[in-house]
Amino acid sequence: MKKRIYLNYPKELVKEPLIYEVGRLFKVKTNIRQASVSESIGLVALELDGEPEEIDKAIDYFIDKGVNVEPIELDIVE
């Protein structure tokens, strides 16, 4: 299963390697589709590929760390 989400990082988390950590901690593949990062904000369009339970755990990890997570309302193009 693939799911695309937007990650909106607050200033204090911009330099944290959270996408790396998600790939290490959970059985998901991460694919950065688009990103805009500055010293004050980080916006990332991220594709997660894996079992639905693992994707949910990864999303919960981002939320628990303080990242705002929004679904991307597009169908996945294979």
C-alpha atoms as an extended CHARMM CRD file, in Angstrom:
* protein
*
        78  EXT
         1         1  MET       CA              0.0000000000        0.0000000000        0.0000000000  PROA      1               0.0000000000
         2         2  LYS       CA              1.1430000000        3.5430000000       -0.7190000000  PROA      2               0.0000000000
         3         3  LYS       CA              0.0050000000        6.6900000000        1.0350000000  PROA      3               0.0000000000
         4         4  ARG       CA              1.0160000000       10.2780000000        0.3700000000  PROA      4               0.0000000000
         5         5  ILE       CA              1.0800000000       12.8810000000        3.1080000000  PROA      5               0.0000000000
         6         6  TYR       CA              2.2160000000       16.4370000000        3.6690000000  PROA      6               0.0000000000
         7         7  LEU       CA              4.5110000000       17.0470000000        6.6120000000  PROA      7               0.0000000000
         8         8  ASN       CA              4.6450000000       20.5520000000        8.0700000000  PROA      8               0.0000000000
         9         9  TYR       CA              7.6300000000       20.8120000000       10.4020000000  PROA      9               0.0000000000
        10        10  PRO       CA              7.7020000000       23.5520000000       13.0420000000  PROA      10              0.0000000000
        11        11  LYS       CA             10.9050000000       25.5770000000       13.3580000000  PROA      11              0.0000000000
        12        12  GLU       CA             12.3060000000       23.5380000000       16.2410000000  PROA      12              0.0000000000
        13        13  LEU       CA             12.0820000000       20.2550000000       14.2760000000  PROA      13              0.0000000000
        14        14  VAL       CA             13.4400000000       21.3670000000       10.8880000000  PROA      14              0.0000000000
        15        15  LYS       CA             16.8900000000       19.8930000000       11.5160000000  PROA      15              0.0000000000
        16        16  GLU       CA             15.6510000000       16.5960000000       12.9980000000  PROA      16              0.0000000000
        17        17  PRO       CA             16.0990000000       13.4730000000       10.7960000000  PROA      17              0.0000000000
        18        18  LEU       CA             12.5270000000       12.2640000000       11.3020000000  PROA      18              0.0000000000
        19        19  ILE       CA             12.0330000000       10.7700000000        7.8220000000  PROA      19              0.0000000000
        20        20  TYR       CA             15.2210000000        8.7460000000        8.2870000000  PROA      20              0.0000000000
        21        21  GLU       CA             13.9930000000        7.5900000000       11.7010000000  PROA      21              0.0000000000
        22        22  VAL       CA             10.6280000000        6.4640000000       10.2960000000  PROA      22              0.0000000000
        23        23  GLY       CA             12.3910000000        4.3460000000        7.6830000000  PROA      23              0.0000000000
        24        24  ARG       CA             14.5930000000        2.8250000000       10.3730000000  PROA      24              0.0000000000
        25        25  LEU       CA             11.9170000000        2.2080000000       13.0230000000  PROA      25              0.0000000000
        26        26  PHE       CA              9.0320000000        0.9780000000       10.8620000000  PROA      26              0.0000000000
        27        27  LYS       CA              8.7070000000       -1.3400000000        7.8720000000  PROA      27              0.0000000000
        28        28  VAL       CA              7.9860000000        1.4450000000        5.3870000000  PROA      28              0.0000000000
        29        29  LYS       CA              9.7910000000        2.8390000000        2.3770000000  PROA      29              0.0000000000
        30        30  THR       CA              9.9190000000        6.6250000000        2.2920000000  PROA      30              0.0000000000
        31        31  ASN       CA              9.9840000000        8.6280000000       -0.9260000000  PROA      31              0.0000000000
        32        32  ILE       CA             10.2490000000       12.4130000000       -0.7560000000  PROA      32              0.0000000000
        33        33  ARG       CA              8.1330000000       13.7030000000       -3.6480000000  PROA      33              0.0000000000
        34        34  GLN       CA              8.6080000000       17.4110000000       -2.9830000000  PROA      34              0.0000000000
        35        35  ALA       CA             10.1950000000       19.5160000000       -0.2530000000  PROA      35              0.0000000000
        36        36  SER       CA             10.7660000000       23.1020000000        0.7770000000  PROA      36              0.0000000000
        37        37  VAL       CA             12.9330000000       23.5660000000        3.8330000000  PROA      37              0.0000000000
        38        38  SER       CA             14.2740000000       26.7380000000        5.4230000000  PROA      38              0.0000000000
        39        39  GLU       CA             15.5790000000       27.6690000000        8.8680000000  PROA      39              0.0000000000
        40        40  SER       CA             12.0450000000       28.4490000000       10.0450000000  PROA      40              0.0000000000
        41        41  ILE       CA              9.7870000000       25.8490000000        8.4110000000  PROA      41              0.0000000000
        42        42  GLY       CA              9.8270000000       22.5460000000        6.5860000000  PROA      42              0.0000000000
        43        43  LEU       CA              7.1760000000       21.3810000000        4.1210000000  PROA      43              0.0000000000
        44        44  VAL       CA              7.5340000000       17.8750000000        2.7020000000  PROA      44              0.0000000000
        45        45  ALA       CA              5.3130000000       15.8110000000        0.3970000000  PROA      45              0.0000000000
        46        46  LEU       CA              6.1430000000       12.2490000000        1.4300000000  PROA      46              0.0000000000
        47        47  GLU       CA              5.0780000000        8.9030000000        0.0110000000  PROA      47              0.0000000000
        48        48  LEU       CA              5.0020000000        5.9750000000        2.4290000000  PROA      48              0.0000000000
        49        49  ASP       CA              4.9820000000        2.4190000000        1.0530000000  PROA      49              0.0000000000
        50        50  GLY       CA              4.2650000000       -0.5780000000        3.2750000000  PROA      50              0.0000000000
        51        51  GLU       CA              1.6110000000       -2.4510000000        5.1920000000  PROA      51              0.0000000000
        52        52  PRO       CA             -1.2750000000       -0.2420000000        6.3890000000  PROA      52              0.0000000000
        53        53  GLU       CA             -0.4280000000       -0.8750000000       10.0640000000  PROA      53              0.0000000000
        54        54  GLU       CA              3.1900000000        0.1740000000        9.5610000000  PROA      54              0.0000000000
        55        55  ILE       CA              2.1490000000        3.2950000000        7.6450000000  PROA      55              0.0000000000
        56        56  ASP       CA             -0.2060000000        4.2260000000       10.4960000000  PROA      56              0.0000000000
        57        57  LYS       CA              2.6010000000        3.7400000000       13.0290000000  PROA      57              0.0000000000
        58        58  ALA       CA              4.8940000000        5.9750000000       10.9530000000  PROA      58              0.0000000000
        59        59  ILE       CA              2.2450000000        8.7060000000       10.7380000000  PROA      59              0.0000000000
        60        60  ASP       CA              1.6230000000        8.4690000000       14.4890000000  PROA      60              0.0000000000
        61        61  TYR       CA              5.3830000000        8.8450000000       15.0420000000  PROA      61              0.0000000000
        62        62  PHE       CA              5.4410000000       12.1130000000       13.0860000000  PROA      62              0.0000000000
        63        63  ILE       CA              2.4090000000       13.4100000000       15.0080000000  PROA      63              0.0000000000
        64        64  ASP       CA              3.8990000000       12.4020000000       18.3730000000  PROA      64              0.0000000000
        65        65  LYS       CA              7.0890000000       14.3210000000       17.4950000000  PROA      65              0.0000000000
        66        66  GLY       CA              5.0670000000       17.4950000000       16.7890000000  PROA      66              0.0000000000
        67        67  VAL       CA              4.8600000000       17.4300000000       12.9740000000  PROA      67              0.0000000000
        68        68  ASN       CA              1.5470000000       18.4400000000       11.3940000000  PROA      68              0.0000000000
        69        69  VAL       CA              0.4470000000       15.6270000000        9.0450000000  PROA      69              0.0000000000
        70        70  GLU       CA             -2.1300000000       16.1380000000        6.2830000000  PROA      70              0.0000000000
        71        71  PRO       CA             -3.2170000000       13.6090000000        3.6430000000  PROA      71              0.0000000000
        72        72  ILE       CA             -2.5650000000       14.4180000000        0.0020000000  PROA      72              0.0000000000
        73        73  GLU       CA             -5.8770000000       14.0790000000       -1.7900000000  PROA      73              0.0000000000
        74        74  LEU       CA             -4.4880000000       12.5870000000       -5.0070000000  PROA      74              0.0000000000
        75        75  ASP       CA             -4.6650000000        9.0690000000       -6.3600000000  PROA      75              0.0000000000
        76        76  ILE       CA             -1.3540000000        7.2700000000       -6.5220000000  PROA      76              0.0000000000
        77        77  VAL       CA              0.0530000000        7.0920000000      -10.0450000000  PROA      77              0.0000000000
        78        78  GLU       CA              1.9860000000        3.8760000000      -10.5660000000  PROA      78              0.0000000000
